[in-house]
Amino acid sequence: MKDKTHPTYYPNCKVYYNGEVVFTTGATVPELKVDVWSGSHPFFTGKSSFVDAAGRVEKFQKKFSGNYFKNKKK
């Protein structure tokens, strides 16, 4: 391999989920912070979890609250 053409490889990259190290892997960064991983994903665990990204739920509830649907024509 040529020198200085490839990124630095970290064989013990720590993967963090909710502030805890969940596993280590090889990567081009020394640590990764993830929102979802196989140990928390509903497909693998069979449990549902709620992830709100950037307040989208509150924005939706604010937009459609009150008399929003009552004023619409049928």
PASE-915923 format. One record per residue (C-alpha): residue number from 0; chain; z, y negated, x. Coordinates in Angstrom, 1 decimal. Each point is the difference from the previous one (the first is absolute). Layout:
N
  nr kette      Z      Y      X
 NUM     A      Z      Y      X
...
//
This chain:
74
  nr kette      Z      Y      X
   0     A    0.0    0.0    0.0
   1     A   -0.6   -3.6    1.1
   2     A    3.0   -2.1    0.6
   3     A    0.8   -2.9   -2.5
   4     A   -2.4    1.2   -2.7
   5     A    2.5    1.9   -2.2
   6     A    3.1   -1.3   -1.8
   7     A    3.4    1.0    1.2
   8     A    1.1    3.3   -1.5
   9     A    3.6    0.5   -1.1
  10     A    0.7    3.7   -0.4
  11     A    3.4   -0.6   -1.6
  12     A   -0.8   -2.6   -2.6
  13     A    2.9   -0.3   -2.5
  14     A   -0.9   -0.2   -3.7
  15     A    2.5   -2.0   -2.1
  16     A    0.5    0.3   -3.8
  17     A    2.7   -2.2   -1.6
  18     A    1.4   -0.8    3.5
  19     A    0.4    3.7    1.0
  20     A   -2.1    2.0    2.5
  21     A   -1.6    2.7   -2.1
  22     A   -2.2    1.6    2.7
  23     A   -1.7   -0.7    3.3
  24     A   -3.7    0.3    0.8
  25     A   -2.5   -1.2    2.5
  26     A   -1.6   -3.4   -0.6
  27     A   -1.3   -3.1    1.7
  28     A    3.1   -2.0   -1.1
  29     A    3.6    0.7    1.0
  30     A    1.3    0.0   -3.6
  31     A   -1.3    0.0   -3.5
  32     A    1.6   -1.2   -3.2
  33     A   -1.3    1.7   -3.2
  34     A    0.6   -0.6   -3.7
  35     A   -1.0    3.6   -1.1
  36     A   -0.1    3.3    1.9
  37     A   -0.2    3.6   -1.1
  38     A    3.8    0.3   -0.4
  39     A    0.1   -2.8   -2.5
  40     A   -3.4    0.4   -1.8
  41     A    0.1    1.3   -3.6
  42     A   -2.8    2.5    0.6
  43     A    2.0    1.8    2.7
  44     A    3.5   -0.5   -1.4
  45     A   -0.6    0.4   -3.7
  46     A    2.1   -3.0   -0.7
  47     A   -1.3   -3.4   -1.1
  48     A    0.9   -3.1    1.9
  49     A   -0.8   -3.7   -0.7
  50     A   -1.6   -2.2    2.7
  51     A   -0.6   -3.6   -0.9
  52     A   -2.3   -1.8    2.4
  53     A    0.3   -3.8    0.2
  54     A    1.6   -0.4   -3.4
  55     A   -2.9    1.2   -2.1
  56     A    2.1    1.4   -2.7
  57     A    1.9   -3.3   -0.6
  58     A   -3.4   -1.8    0.0
  59     A   -1.3    2.3   -2.6
  60     A    3.1   -0.2   -2.2
  61     A    0.0   -3.8    0.2
  62     A   -3.7   -0.2   -0.9
  63     A    0.2    2.3   -3.0
  64     A    3.5   -0.9   -1.3
  65     A    0.7   -1.9   -3.2
  66     A   -2.7   -0.4   -2.6
  67     A   -3.0    0.9    2.1
  68     A   -1.3    2.8   -2.2
  69     A    0.9   -1.7   -3.3
  70     A   -2.5   -2.8    0.6
  71     A   -3.0    2.3    0.6
  72     A   -2.6    0.5   -2.7
  73     A   -0.5    3.6   -1.2
//
